[in-house]
Amino acid sequence: MDNRPIGLLDSGVGGFSVVKKIIQKLPNESTIFIGDSANMPYGNKSQEEVINLTRQSVKFLLKQNVKLIIFACNTATAAAMPTLQKEIDQQIIGVIQSGSLAAARTTKNNKVAVVATPVTIESHAYREEIKYRNKDITVSEVAAPNLAALIESMQDYDTNLKAVKEAINPILDNNFDTLVLGCTHYPLIEKEFSDVVGKDVKIVDPADQVAQYTYNVMKRDSLFNSADQPAKHEYYTTGNAKEFAKIGGSFLGDSNISVKHVNTENL
Ligand code: DGL
């Protein structure tokens, strides 16, 4: 038994898509989520910058005494997880292995598409992980440099739809039956993605498998909360706390969430 909270980090509001699935799958667990909105988007930065920024959020979570850390960010998983895992004595769970497993299990025609930030796409982490599971799968990868920031700025359906269309357009004729949302911001506008690719394409949100994997790890390592105290959920951002609460609350279906502003520099 371990009553400490689960820590999650992202460059911004995208982490809420993982928080939501973790709360659903592990309702007795407390969570602490930090979104580094002041420094987003991570997906257009150098690997070194992503490592340095992610390290700050990791330090913040370690100070909160979390029992494990979920990188609720594909960009941080692709660019920073291997380095930071060596630096700390705390289990880190990323999102790309889970998303790849889900994609390999979902496709029927062995054609998968992945849309993600430039950093994630350039790492080819999804392509490698998916092909590792089934070498016969063809993976179309497309980078969407502007989409995460657009989602962070909360636009209307039509604006999002146009941006998603533009982003997916280069691969739209590739006959894929499965689309991986390879950035945790994207599930916040899953409907727009679904409307662009059509109902015959299955959308994979890696967070579902991340929640299952986290459950498995916690069971294996006896990390479950003893449930003698109610689960608590804490939210922090380096950016505007009000905006963060507005997007997060509407996505979680809880308008009462409270978000604290935090400065993660010089921790
Ligand atoms: N949510 C992050 C991800 O999953 C990236 C967004 C960004 O570019 O900051 O990749």
Residues whose N, C-alpha, C, O or C-beta is under 5 A from the ligand:
A	BS01	DGL	S11 G14 M40 P41 Y42 G43 N44 A72 C73 N74 T75 T117 A148 G182 C183 T184 H185
